[in-house]
Amino acid sequence: MFFTAKRIVTPEQMDLSLEIRRQVFIHEQGVDPEEEIDNFDDIEKNKDIAIHVLVFENNQPIATGRLLLDSSDNEYAHITRVAVLLEYRKKGAGLAVMHWLQDMAKQIGRDGITLAAQTHAIGFYEKLGYIARGEIFLDAKIEHRWMDLVFEN
């Protein structure tokens, strides 16, 4: 499959991203809509600290994710809200999201990335070089574990 990734810059594109997230997080995983949609989804207000991406296959939006640059405790960016429509999982769409976000973090000059991985996805992130740390914790009633990727100089 061939995927294209584009930065979200319009409200219409953000709506497409939110629809993917609703399908994955709210409908499939039962996350409360109040927890899923947050202030970082306002692309005008937060354009300097939240970078969103949409991945397409044949001009159809199939995956999304975002990069947060608000971390004050280190020089790592924070990847959140990675979501891939069910029929495109294990076909490379998630990799397209991650590679785009990682490349963006490098271009901005961050030293690495941190993320809270759902435990079922830890293997996916490990294949990308992420290292798990700390204990498993609940976020939106789903088990997660912190993971980090340090960029090579």
PAPA-371948 format. One record per residue: residue number from 1; x, y negated, z of N, C-alpha, C, O, CB in turn; chain. Coordinates in Angstrom, 1 decimal, decimal comma. Glycine has a CB too. Example, Ala and Ser with C-alpha at 12.3 -4.5 7.8 and 13.67 -1.06 7.14 Angstrom:
2
torlum:n.x:n.y:n.z:ca.x:ca.y:ca.z:c.x:c.y:c.z:o.x:o.y:o.z:cb.x:cb.y:cb.z:filum
1:13,2:5,7:7,8:12,3:4,5:7,8:13,2:3,3:7,8:14,2:3,3:8,5:11,3:4,5:9,0:A
2:12,8:2,2:7,1:13,7:1,1:7,1:12,9:0,0:7,9:13,4:-1,1:8,0:14,1:0,6:5,7:A
//
This chain:
153
torlum:n.x:n.y:n.z:ca.x:ca.y:ca.z:c.x:c.y:c.z:o.x:o.y:o.z:cb.x:cb.y:cb.z:filum
1:0,8:1,2:0,0:0,0:0,0:0,0:0,9:-1,2:0,0:2,0:-1,3:0,6:-1,0:0,0:1,2:A
2:0,4:-2,3:-0,6:1,1:-3,5:-0,7:0,3:-4,6:0,1:-0,9:-4,8:-0,1:1,3:-4,0:-2,2:A
3:1,0:-5,2:1,1:0,4:-6,2:1,9:1,0:-7,5:1,7:2,2:-7,6:1,4:0,5:-5,7:3,4:A
4:0,2:-8,6:1,9:0,7:-9,9:2,0:0,3:-10,5:3,3:-0,8:-10,3:3,8:0,2:-10,8:0,8:A
5:1,2:-11,3:3,8:1,0:-12,0:5,1:1,0:-13,5:4,9:1,9:-14,0:4,2:2,1:-11,6:6,2:A
6:0,1:-14,2:5,5:0,0:-15,6:5,4:-0,3:-16,2:6,8:-1,1:-15,7:7,6:-1,2:-16,0:4,4:A
7:0,3:-17,4:7,0:0,1:-18,1:8,2:-1,3:-18,7:8,2:-1,8:-19,2:7,1:1,1:-19,2:8,4:A
8:-2,0:-18,6:9,3:-3,4:-19,2:9,4:-3,3:-20,7:9,6:-2,6:-21,2:10,5:-4,2:-18,5:10,5:A
9:-3,9:-21,5:8,6:-3,8:-22,9:8,7:-5,2:-23,6:8,6:-5,3:-24,8:8,8:-2,9:-23,5:7,6:A
10:-6,2:-22,8:8,3:-7,5:-23,4:8,2:-8,5:-22,7:9,2:-8,3:-21,6:9,6:-8,1:-23,3:6,8:A
11:-9,6:-23,4:9,6:-10,6:-22,8:10,4:-11,2:-21,6:9,8:-11,6:-20,6:10,5:-11,7:-23,8:10,7:A
12:-11,4:-21,6:8,4:-11,9:-20,4:7,7:-11,0:-19,2:7,9:-11,5:-18,1:8,1:-12,1:-20,8:6,3:A
13:-9,7:-19,4:7,8:-8,8:-18,3:7,9:-8,8:-17,8:9,4:-8,8:-16,6:9,6:-7,3:-18,7:7,6:A
14:-8,9:-18,7:10,3:-9,0:-18,3:11,7:-10,3:-17,5:12,0:-10,2:-16,6:12,8:-9,0:-19,6:12,7:A
15:-11,4:-17,9:11,3:-12,6:-17,1:11,5:-12,4:-15,6:11,0:-12,9:-14,7:11,6:-13,8:-17,7:10,7:A
16:-11,6:-15,5:9,9:-11,3:-14,1:9,4:-10,5:-13,3:10,5:-10,8:-12,1:10,7:-10,6:-14,2:8,1:A
17:-9,5:-14,0:11,1:-8,7:-13,4:12,1:-9,6:-13,0:13,3:-9,5:-11,9:13,8:-7,6:-14,3:12,5:A
18:-10,4:-13,9:13,7:-11,3:-13,6:14,9:-12,3:-12,4:14,6:-12,6:-11,7:15,5:-12,1:-14,8:15,3:A
19:-12,7:-12,3:13,4:-13,6:-11,2:13,0:-12,9:-9,9:13,1:-13,4:-8,9:13,6:-14,2:-11,4:11,6:A
20:-11,6:-9,8:12,7:-10,8:-8,6:12,9:-10,7:-8,3:14,4:-10,8:-7,1:14,8:-9,4:-8,7:12,2:A
21:-10,3:-9,3:15,1:-10,1:-9,1:16,6:-11,4:-8,7:17,2:-11,4:-7,8:18,1:-9,6:-10,4:17,2:A
22:-12,6:-9,2:16,8:-13,9:-8,8:17,4:-14,1:-7,3:17,1:-14,5:-6,5:18,0:-15,0:-9,6:16,8:A
23:-13,8:-6,9:15,9:-14,0:-5,5:15,5:-13,1:-4,6:16,4:-13,6:-3,6:16,9:-13,7:-5,3:14,0:A
24:-11,9:-4,9:16,5:-10,9:-4,1:17,2:-11,1:-4,2:18,7:-11,3:-3,1:19,4:-9,5:-4,4:16,8:A
25:-11,0:-5,3:19,3:-10,9:-5,5:20,7:-12,3:-5,4:21,4:-12,5:-4,8:22,4:-10,3:-6,8:21,1:A
26:-13,3:-6,1:20,8:-14,6:-6,2:21,4:-15,5:-5,0:21,1:-16,0:-4,3:22,0:-15,4:-7,5:21,0:A
27:-15,6:-4,6:19,8:-16,5:-3,5:19,5:-15,9:-2,2:19,7:-16,5:-1,3:20,3:-16,9:-3,6:18,0:A
28:-14,6:-2,0:19,3:-13,9:-0,7:19,5:-13,5:-0,4:21,0:-13,7:0,7:21,5:-12,8:-0,5:18,6:A
29:-12,9:-1,4:21,6:-12,2:-1,2:22,9:-13,1:-1,8:24,0:-12,7:-1,6:25,2:-10,9:-1,9:22,9:A
30:-14,1:-2,5:23,8:-15,0:-2,9:24,8:-14,5:-4,1:25,6:-14,9:-4,3:26,8:-15,3:-1,8:25,7:A
31:-13,6:-4,9:25,1:-13,1:-6,1:25,8:-14,2:-7,1:25,8:-14,9:-7,3:24,8:-11,8:-6,6:25,0:A
32:-14,3:-7,8:26,9:-15,3:-8,9:27,1:-14,9:-10,0:26,2:-13,8:-10,5:26,1:-15,3:-9,4:28,6:A
33:-15,9:-10,5:25,4:-15,6:-11,6:24,4:-15,0:-12,9:25,1:-14,2:-13,6:24,5:-16,9:-12,1:23,7:A
34:-15,4:-13,1:26,4:-14,8:-14,2:27,1:-13,3:-14,1:27,4:-12,6:-15,0:27,5:-15,5:-14,4:28,5:A
35:-12,8:-12,8:27,5:-11,4:-12,6:27,7:-10,6:-12,6:26,3:-9,5:-12,9:26,3:-11,2:-11,2:28,4:A
36:-11,3:-12,1:25,3:-10,6:-12,0:24,0:-10,4:-13,3:23,3:-9,2:-13,6:22,8:-11,5:-11,1:23,1:A
37:-11,3:-14,2:23,3:-11,2:-15,5:22,6:-10,7:-16,5:23,6:-11,3:-16,6:24,7:-12,5:-16,0:21,9:A
38:-9,6:-17,2:23,3:-9,0:-18,1:24,3:-8,6:-19,4:23,7:-8,8:-19,6:22,5:-7,8:-17,5:25,1:A
39:-8,1:-20,3:24,5:-7,7:-21,7:24,0:-6,6:-21,6:22,9:-6,5:-22,6:22,2:-7,3:-22,5:25,1:A
40:-5,8:-20,6:22,9:-4,8:-20,5:21,8:-5,4:-20,3:20,4:-4,7:-20,4:19,4:-3,8:-19,4:22,2:A
41:-6,7:-20,0:20,4:-7,3:-19,8:19,1:-7,8:-21,1:18,4:-8,3:-21,0:17,3:-8,5:-18,8:19,3:A
42:-7,6:-22,2:19,1:-7,9:-23,5:18,5:-6,7:-23,9:17,8:-5,7:-24,4:18,3:-8,3:-24,6:19,6:A
43:-6,7:-23,6:16,4:-5,4:-23,8:15,7:-5,1:-25,3:15,5:-3,9:-25,6:15,3:-5,6:-23,2:14,3:A
44:-6,0:-26,2:15,6:-5,6:-27,6:15,5:-5,0:-28,1:16,8:-3,9:-28,8:16,8:-6,9:-28,5:15,2:A
45:-5,6:-27,8:17,9:-5,1:-28,2:19,2:-3,8:-27,6:19,6:-3,0:-28,2:20,3:-6,2:-27,9:20,3:A
46:-3,6:-26,3:19,2:-2,4:-25,6:19,6:-1,4:-25,2:18,5:-0,7:-24,2:18,6:-2,8:-24,3:20,3:A
47:-1,4:-25,9:17,4:-0,6:-25,6:16,3:0,9:-25,5:16,6:1,6:-24,9:15,9:-0,9:-26,5:15,2:A
48:1,3:-26,2:17,6:2,8:-26,2:17,9:3,2:-25,1:18,9:4,4:-24,8:19,0:3,1:-27,6:18,6:A
49:2,2:-24,4:19,5:2,6:-23,4:20,4:1,9:-22,0:20,1:2,3:-21,0:20,7:2,2:-23,7:21,8:A
50:1,0:-22,0:19,1:0,4:-20,7:18,7:0,4:-20,6:17,2:-0,2:-21,4:16,5:-1,1:-20,6:19,2:A
51:1,1:-19,6:16,7:1,2:-19,4:15,2:0,4:-18,1:15,0:0,8:-17,0:15,5:2,7:-19,3:14,7:A
52:-0,6:-18,1:14,1:-1,4:-17,0:13,8:-1,1:-16,5:12,4:-0,7:-17,3:11,5:-2,9:-17,3:13,9:A
53:-1,2:-15,2:12,1:-1,0:-14,6:10,8:-2,2:-13,7:10,4:-2,8:-13,1:11,3:0,4:-13,8:10,8:A
54:-2,5:-13,7:9,2:-3,4:-12,7:8,6:-2,7:-11,9:7,6:-1,9:-12,4:6,8:-4,6:-13,5:7,9:A
55:-2,9:-10,6:7,6:-2,4:-9,7:6,6:-3,5:-9,2:5,7:-4,6:-8,9:6,1:-1,6:-8,5:7,3:A
56:-3,2:-9,3:4,4:-4,2:-8,9:3,4:-3,7:-7,7:2,5:-2,6:-7,5:2,4:-4,5:-10,1:2,4:A
57:-4,7:-7,0:2,1:-4,5:-5,9:1,1:-5,6:-6,2:0,0:-6,8:-6,1:0,3:-4,6:-4,5:1,7:A
58:-5,1:-6,4:-1,2:-6,0:-6,8:-2,3:-7,0:-7,9:-1,9:-8,2:-7,9:-2,2:-6,9:-5,6:-2,7:A
59:-6,4:-9,0:-1,4:-7,1:-10,2:-0,9:-8,2:-10,0:0,2:-9,0:-10,9:0,4:-7,8:-10,8:-2,1:A
60:-8,2:-8,8:0,8:-9,0:-8,5:1,9:-8,3:-8,6:3,2:-7,2:-8,0:3,3:-9,7:-7,1:1,8:A
61:-8,7:-9,4:4,2:-8,0:-9,5:5,5:-8,2:-8,2:6,2:-9,3:-7,7:6,4:-8,6:-10,7:6,3:A
62:-7,1:-7,6:6,7:-7,1:-6,3:7,3:-6,4:-6,3:8,6:-6,6:-5,3:9,4:-6,5:-5,3:6,4:A
63:-5,6:-7,3:8,9:-4,8:-7,3:10,2:-4,5:-8,7:10,6:-4,5:-9,6:9,8:-3,6:-6,4:10,1:A
64:-4,2:-8,9:11,9:-3,9:-10,2:12,4:-3,0:-10,1:13,6:-2,8:-9,0:14,2:-5,1:-11,0:12,7:A
65:-2,4:-11,2:14,0:-1,6:-11,3:15,2:-1,3:-12,7:15,5:-1,5:-13,6:14,6:-0,4:-10,4:15,1:A
66:-0,7:-13,0:16,6:-0,2:-14,4:16,9:1,0:-14,4:17,7:1,4:-13,4:18,4:-1,3:-15,1:17,6:A
67:1,7:-15,5:17,6:3,0:-15,7:18,2:2,8:-16,9:19,1:2,5:-18,0:18,6:4,2:-15,9:17,2:A
68:3,1:-16,8:20,4:3,0:-17,9:21,3:4,4:-18,4:21,7:5,3:-17,6:22,0:2,2:-17,5:22,6:A
69:4,5:-19,7:21,6:5,8:-20,3:21,9:5,8:-21,2:23,2:6,6:-22,0:23,4:6,2:-21,2:20,7:A
70:4,9:-20,8:24,1:4,7:-21,6:25,3:5,5:-21,1:26,5:5,4:-21,6:27,6:3,3:-21,7:25,6:A
71:6,2:-20,0:26,3:6,9:-19,3:27,4:7,9:-20,3:28,1:8,8:-20,8:27,4:7,6:-18,1:26,9:A
72:7,8:-20,5:29,3:8,7:-21,3:30,1:9,8:-20,6:30,8:10,8:-21,2:31,3:7,9:-22,2:31,0:A
73:9,6:-19,3:30,9:10,6:-18,5:31,8:11,8:-18,0:31,0:12,7:-17,5:31,6:9,9:-17,3:32,4:A
74:11,7:-18,0:29,7:12,9:-17,6:28,9:12,7:-18,1:27,5:11,8:-18,9:27,1:12,9:-16,0:28,8:A
75:13,7:-17,8:26,6:13,6:-18,2:25,2:13,0:-17,2:24,3:13,3:-17,2:23,1:15,1:-18,6:24,8:A
76:12,2:-16,4:24,9:11,5:-15,4:24,0:10,1:-15,9:23,6:9,4:-16,6:24,4:11,3:-14,1:24,8:A
77:9,7:-15,6:22,4:8,4:-15,8:22,0:7,5:-14,7:22,5:8,0:-13,7:23,0:8,3:-16,0:20,4:A
78:6,2:-14,9:22,5:5,3:-13,9:23,0:4,3:-13,5:21,9:3,5:-14,3:21,5:4,5:-14,4:24,3:A
79:4,3:-12,2:21,5:3,4:-11,7:20,5:2,1:-11,2:21,3:2,2:-10,5:22,2:4,0:-10,6:19,6:A
80:0,9:-11,7:20,7:-0,3:-11,2:21,3:-1,3:-11,0:20,2:-1,1:-11,4:19,1:-0,9:-12,3:22,3:A
81:-2,4:-10,4:20,6:-3,6:-10,2:19,7:-3,3:-9,5:18,4:-3,9:-9,9:17,4:-4,3:-11,5:19,5:A
82:-2,4:-8,5:18,4:-2,2:-7,8:17,2:-3,3:-6,8:17,0:-3,6:-6,0:17,9:-0,8:-7,0:17,2:A
83:-4,0:-6,9:15,8:-5,2:-6,1:15,6:-5,2:-5,7:14,1:-5,0:-6,5:13,2:-6,5:-6,8:15,9:A
84:-5,5:-4,4:13,9:-5,5:-3,8:12,5:-6,9:-3,1:12,4:-7,2:-2,3:13,3:-4,3:-2,9:12,2:A
85:-7,6:-3,4:11,3:-8,8:-2,7:11,1:-8,6:-1,2:11,0:-7,6:-0,7:10,5:-9,5:-3,2:9,8:A
86:-9,5:-0,4:11,6:-9,4:1,1:11,7:-8,9:1,8:10,5:-7,9:2,6:10,6:-10,7:1,7:12,2:A
87:-9,4:1,5:9,3:-9,1:2,2:8,1:-7,7:1,9:7,6:-7,2:2,6:6,7:-10,1:1,9:7,1:A
88:-7,0:0,9:8,1:-5,7:0,5:7,7:-4,6:0,8:8,7:-3,4:0,5:8,5:-5,6:-1,0:7,4:A
89:-5,0:1,5:9,8:-4,0:1,9:10,8:-3,1:3,0:10,3:-3,6:3,9:9,5:-4,6:2,3:12,1:A
90:-1,8:3,0:10,7:-0,8:4,0:10,3:-0,6:4,0:8,8:-0,2:5,0:8,2:-1,3:5,4:10,7:A
91:-0,8:2,8:8,2:-0,5:2,6:6,7:0,4:1,5:6,5:0,7:1,1:5,3:-1,8:2,4:6,0:A
92:0,9:0,8:7,5:1,9:-0,2:7,4:1,4:-1,6:7,6:2,2:-2,6:7,6:2,4:-0,2:6,0:A
93:0,1:-1,8:7,9:-0,4:-3,1:8,1:0,1:-3,7:9,4:0,4:-4,9:9,5:-2,0:-3,1:8,1:A
94:0,2:-2,9:10,4:0,7:-3,3:11,7:2,1:-3,8:11,6:2,6:-4,7:12,2:0,5:-2,3:12,8:A
95:2,9:-3,0:10,8:4,3:-3,4:10,6:4,4:-4,7:9,9:5,3:-5,5:10,2:5,0:-2,3:9,7:A
96:3,5:-4,9:8,9:3,5:-6,2:8,2:3,2:-7,4:9,2:3,9:-8,4:9,1:2,4:-6,2:7,1:A
97:2,3:-7,2:10,1:2,0:-8,2:11,1:3,3:-8,5:11,9:3,7:-9,6:12,1:0,9:-7,8:12,0:A
98:3,9:-7,4:12,5:5,0:-7,5:13,4:6,2:-8,1:12,7:6,9:-9,0:13,2:5,4:-6,2:13,9:A
99:6,5:-7,7:11,5:7,7:-8,2:10,8:7,5:-9,7:10,5:8,5:-10,5:10,7:7,9:-7,5:9,4:A
100:6,3:-10,1:10,1:6,1:-11,6:9,9:6,3:-12,4:11,1:6,9:-13,4:11,1:4,7:-11,8:9,3:A
101:5,7:-11,9:12,2:5,8:-12,6:13,5:7,2:-12,7:14,0:7,7:-13,7:14,5:4,9:-12,0:14,6:A
102:7,9:-11,5:13,9:9,3:-11,5:14,3:10,2:-12,4:13,5:11,0:-13,1:14,0:9,9:-10,1:14,2:A
103:10,0:-12,4:12,2:10,7:-13,3:11,3:10,5:-14,8:11,7:11,4:-15,6:11,7:10,4:-13,1:9,8:A
104:9,2:-15,1:12,0:8,9:-16,5:12,4:9,6:-16,9:13,7:10,1:-18,0:13,8:7,3:-16,6:12,6:A
105:9,6:-16,0:14,7:10,3:-16,2:15,9:11,8:-16,5:15,7:12,4:-17,4:16,4:10,1:-15,1:16,9:A
106:12,4:-15,7:14,8:13,8:-15,9:14,5:14,0:-17,3:13,8:14,9:-18,0:14,2:14,3:-14,8:13,6:A
107:13,2:-17,6:12,9:13,3:-18,9:12,2:13,2:-20,1:13,1:13,9:-21,1:13,0:12,2:-19,0:11,1:A
108:12,4:-19,9:14,2:12,2:-21,0:15,1:13,3:-21,1:16,1:13,5:-22,1:16,8:10,9:-20,8:15,9:A
109:14,1:-20,0:16,2:15,3:-20,0:17,0:15,1:-19,3:18,4:15,9:-19,5:19,3:15,7:-21,4:17,3:A
110:14,1:-18,5:18,5:14,0:-17,7:19,7:15,0:-16,6:19,8:15,4:-16,1:18,8:12,5:-17,2:19,9:A
111:15,3:-16,2:21,1:16,3:-15,1:21,3:15,7:-13,7:21,2:16,4:-12,8:21,0:16,9:-15,3:22,6:A
112:14,4:-13,7:21,3:13,7:-12,4:21,2:12,2:-12,5:21,4:11,7:-13,6:21,3:14,2:-11,4:22,3:A
113:11,5:-11,4:21,6:10,1:-11,4:21,8:9,7:-10,5:23,0:10,4:-9,5:23,2:9,4:-10,9:20,5:A
114:8,7:-10,9:23,6:8,1:-10,1:24,7:6,6:-9,9:24,3:6,0:-10,8:23,7:8,2:-10,8:26,1:A
115:6,1:-8,8:24,7:4,7:-8,5:24,4:4,1:-7,5:25,5:4,9:-6,8:26,1:4,5:-7,9:23,0:A
116:2,8:-7,5:25,7:2,2:-6,6:26,5:1,5:-5,5:25,6:0,5:-5,8:25,0:1,1:-7,3:27,5:A
117:2,1:-4,4:25,6:1,6:-3,3:24,7:0,6:-2,5:25,3:0,7:-2,1:26,5:2,8:-2,4:24,2:A
118:-0,5:-2,2:24,6:-1,4:-1,2:25,1:-0,7:0,1:25,1:0,1:0,4:24,2:-2,7:-1,1:24,2:A
119:-0,9:0,9:26,2:0,0:2,1:26,3:-0,1:3,1:25,1:0,9:3,7:24,9:-0,4:2,8:27,6:A
120:-1,2:3,1:24,5:-1,3:4,0:23,3:-0,4:3,6:22,2:-0,1:4,3:21,3:-2,8:4,1:22,8:A
121:0,0:2,3:22,2:0,8:1,7:21,1:2,3:1,6:21,4:3,0:1,0:20,6:0,2:0,4:20,7:A
122:2,7:2,1:22,6:4,1:1,9:23,0:5,0:2,5:22,0:6,1:1,9:21,6:4,3:2,5:24,4:A
123:4,7:3,7:21,5:5,6:4,4:20,5:5,7:3,5:19,2:6,8:3,5:18,7:5,0:5,7:20,1:A
124:4,7:2,9:18,8:4,8:2,0:17,6:5,8:0,9:17,8:6,7:0,6:17,0:3,4:1,4:17,3:A
125:5,7:0,3:19,0:6,7:-0,8:19,3:8,1:-0,3:19,5:9,0:-1,0:19,2:6,2:-1,6:20,5:A
126:8,2:0,9:20,1:9,6:1,4:20,3:10,3:1,7:19,0:11,5:1,5:18,9:9,5:2,8:21,1:A
127:9,5:2,1:18,0:10,1:2,3:16,6:10,6:1,0:16,0:11,5:1,0:15,2:9,1:2,9:15,7:A
128:10,1:-0,2:16,5:10,5:-1,5:16,1:11,7:-2,0:16,9:12,2:-3,1:16,7:9,4:-2,5:16,1:A
129:12,1:-1,2:17,9:13,2:-1,6:18,8:12,8:-2,2:20,1:13,7:-2,7:20,8:14,0:-2,6:18,0:A
130:11,6:-2,3:20,4:11,1:-2,8:21,7:11,5:-1,9:22,8:11,4:-0,6:22,7:9,6:-3,2:21,7:A
131:11,8:-2,4:24,0:12,1:-1,6:25,2:11,1:-1,9:26,3:10,8:-3,1:26,6:13,6:-2,0:25,7:A
132:10,5:-0,9:26,8:9,5:-1,0:27,9:10,1:-1,4:29,2:11,3:-1,0:29,5:8,6:0,3:28,0:A
133:9,4:-2,2:30,0:9,9:-2,6:31,3:8,7:-2,7:32,3:7,6:-2,9:31,9:10,7:-3,9:31,3:A
134:9,0:-2,5:33,5:8,0:-2,6:34,6:7,0:-1,5:34,6:7,1:-0,5:33,8:7,3:-3,9:34,4:A
135:6,0:-1,7:35,4:5,0:-0,7:35,6:3,8:-1,0:34,6:3,6:-2,1:34,1:4,5:-0,7:37,0:A
136:3,0:0,0:34,5:1,7:-0,1:33,7:0,8:-1,0:34,5:0,7:-0,8:35,7:1,1:1,3:33,4:A
137:0,1:-1,9:33,8:-0,9:-2,7:34,5:-2,2:-2,8:33,6:-2,1:-2,5:32,4:-0,3:-4,2:34,7:A
138:-3,2:-3,3:34,2:-4,5:-3,5:33,5:-4,7:-4,9:33,0:-4,5:-5,8:33,8:-5,7:-3,0:34,4:A
139:-5,0:-5,0:31,8:-5,5:-6,3:31,2:-6,7:-6,0:30,4:-6,7:-5,2:29,5:-4,3:-6,9:30,3:A
140:-7,8:-6,7:30,7:-9,1:-6,5:30,1:-9,5:-5,0:30,2:-10,2:-4,4:29,4:-9,0:-6,8:28,6:A
141:-9,2:-4,4:31,4:-9,5:-3,0:31,7:-8,8:-2,0:30,8:-9,2:-0,9:30,8:-11,0:-2,8:31,7:A
142:-7,7:-2,4:30,2:-6,9:-1,5:29,3:-5,5:-1,5:29,8:-4,9:-2,5:30,2:-7,0:-2,0:27,8:A
143:-4,9:-0,3:29,9:-3,6:-0,1:30,4:-2,6:-0,7:29,4:-2,7:-0,5:28,2:-3,2:1,4:30,6:A
144:-1,6:-1,5:29,9:-0,6:-2,2:29,2:0,8:-2,0:29,9:0,8:-1,6:31,0:-0,9:-3,7:29,0:A
145:1,8:-2,3:29,1:3,1:-2,3:29,7:3,9:-3,4:28,9:3,8:-3,5:27,7:3,9:-0,9:29,6:A
146:4,7:-4,1:29,7:5,6:-5,2:29,1:6,7:-4,5:28,2:7,2:-3,5:28,6:6,2:-6,1:30,1:A
147:7,0:-5,1:27,1:8,0:-4,7:26,2:8,8:-5,9:25,7:8,2:-6,9:25,5:7,5:-3,8:25,0:A
148:10,1:-5,7:25,4:10,9:-6,8:24,9:11,7:-6,3:23,8:12,1:-5,2:23,6:11,8:-7,3:26,1:A
149:12,0:-7,3:22,9:12,9:-7,1:21,8:13,9:-8,2:21,8:13,5:-9,4:21,7:12,2:-7,0:20,4:A
150:15,2:-7,9:21,8:16,2:-9,0:21,8:16,8:-9,0:20,4:17,2:-8,0:19,8:17,4:-8,7:22,9:A
151:16,8:-10,2:19,8:17,3:-10,3:18,4:18,9:-10,2:18,5:19,5:-10,7:19,4:16,9:-11,7:17,8:A
152:19,4:-9,6:17,4:20,8:-9,5:17,3:21,3:-10,8:16,7:20,7:-11,4:15,9:21,2:-8,3:16,3:A
153:22,5:-11,3:17,2:23,0:-12,5:16,7:23,7:-12,4:15,4:24,2:-13,4:14,8:24,1:-13,1:17,7:A
//
